[in-house]
Structure formats: structure tokens, C-alpha cells
Amino acid sequence: MFFKKKSKTSMECEIFQQPEILDHIVQNYINDDNYILFDVPSDVDKFVLVASGSSYHSARFAADLFGNVAKLEARAIYSSEFLLKSAVPHADNILYIFITQSGETSDTNKALNKAKQFGVRTLCITNKKDSSIWQASDFKVNCHAGQETSIAATKSLTAQMLCLALIVLKYASLKGIDISNYIQDLHGLAANVKRALERRPQIEELAKFLAKYKNIVITADGISYALAKEACLKIKETSYLNVSANILGEFMHGHVAILNNKSALLYISVNNLSYTAIKNLNKIIDDYNPPVCIIGNSNDKVNVKYNINIEIESEMIKSFAIVVICQLLALEIATLLKRNVDKPKGLHKVVI
């Protein structure tokens, strides 16, 4: 079967390990009564998520999910940015969530130590039990991604996203919100990620097209913006291309001028395109005429060069499928450009 294909790089291998890992997390943290087994403080209604790199993108995804699903206030902040803050939110009803694959990310660990000085409660999500952040945190979640050797985070990212989604659902349940449909959807997560991996031939075609461009603009709206930022990082760190990620509406305020240089525009859409998104994309086409490609839901009112989509009703589940498509896209672009995806120049990874 396609996912048994011998991998040439660690990145490719780790991308294709994701269905099994995600299924393991679901089986490990949801019991037969559909109860989520995380130990979390119940008297919390605000969340600050702190992380760097791809882990920040999982935090950004979760911050939107907290609002959309649990109707709770959450914000994501970069670890390095958090360290520069002279004042930070601190109250009994706030939980700080720190996310790091290795558990040894320097600025994330320093951010946790800073937060603890204010007496706040802390929870970590990490791929390594007994790491520095594990030992320092009040509450702990193992994301069970297994050893990740490629510098580009793939399976650790989706494992973090899933653990965060489960935390969101845990708090939604504590509020009395019915989460049964979400739990049912999660039992089909691995199958939907496999469907995303089966799109590889289409992804290869899109990669061949985008690899011709030195400038790629990725835009999105809502919860899709976290996915756009992750796609941007994956392509940049593996292919060394000039890629930027923007909220589409904000991109129209001056940033759009970058399209005066030869560029391709990639729009990422978990949800159906809104009237405003259609209007903005068509204005971009009228004014600058870049090729527009869409990963996710498209619309026949927009002239699209390429569209890769998987029909999935659940916004949460579709987010995982789109992330995996973006990972494969980055891999294929880098391969075409003959980059070393496991060891990009100048980048290093803490591997535990």
C-alpha cells in the first residue's frame, strides 16, 4: 500500500507515520466512555499558549479552536516575544500552556520559568517525558510522536495539534458542551490523514509549478491562518524560497504590493470561501494577475490554477488533512530543488 513505500528521507518517513501516531494518541487519551483522560485544572477559563516555530503554529491553531469550540478565551504568543513582556497576564483562572517537541527549547523553558514567577499554573505538551519542561510544569501531556530526526517538524506538529484539540474538548466538556460529535470525528482522523497522503500525485504537480517561483505568498483566513504560517515555514526551511504568510484581509493593506514581483499566491481554506475572500482574491487577480492556487475549499467564482481538496465536514479534522498536504508540498518542492530536507543549511534540531 502507498504508506509502506520505502522512504528516502527522514522527513518523508515521518510524514507517512502520522496516521498511526494520531490513532495511537486517540486510543491512548480517549477511553471507551469517550472521556478524555488528561489531568487538567477544572477552574480555568482563560489560556495563554507559548511556543516557538512549528509548535507556535499548533498553539495558534488551538487558540482559535478554544474560541470556536469551547467558547473560551485563548491567545498564542511566541516564546521569545513572551520573554520581552514587562507584564504578563496572571490570575487564578488562567492556565499557561507551553509546547515544545524536545522539552528542551531554550526560550520556551525560559518563558515557563518567567510565568511561574507570577504564580500561574502551567501545563506542558512535549514529546519527551522527564525533559526540563516536563519536570518544571504543574500539568503534563506526552504527545507520543516518537523520535523525530528531520529538522522540519511534521509528526510532532500534528501530535501537538491533536493533544491541544483534546484539551480544548476537555474544557468544552467541563463547560457542559456536548463533544460527542467531535470525539466521533477524531476516531476517523487517521483515515482522513491517509486520504490526504493519497493526494500525493496532485501535490507533486502543484510542487512542480510552485518550484519555478522564488516568491510565494500564502494567505488564509480564520483558523486556516495557523496552517498557512506552518506551510510557509515548511517551504522556507526546506527549500530556502522567499515565502510569506498573511491573513488575506490584512494582506490587502499594503503587503499586496509584493505581487509586483513575479509571485505565486497560495490560499489555504479549511472553510468555504467567504464573500470577502472571493472579492479580495479576484481583486488581486485583476490588479496583479498572479497564478492563484488553493489548498482546501475552492469556489468557481475564483479563477484557480490548481486546487487540492478533500471533502471533510469537520473543520478540526480537515485542518489536519490540510497540514499534511502542506508538509508533502514542502517535501516535493525541496526535492525538486535538490535540497537536503533533513538537514537544511544553518538549522539545528534538539532531538531527544
PyMOL commands that set and color helices and strands:
alter all, ss='L'
color gray80, all
select helices_A, chain A and resi 2-4+10-16+18-29+53-70+79-84+106-116+132-136+155-174+180-186+189-197+200-210+224-239+248-251+255-260+275-288+315-336
alter helices_A, ss='H'
color red, helices_A
select strands_A, chain A and resi 46-51+73-78+94-100+121-126+139-142+215-220+242-247+264-269+292-296+306-308
alter strands_A, ss='S'
color yellow, strands_A
deselect
rebuild
show_as cartoon
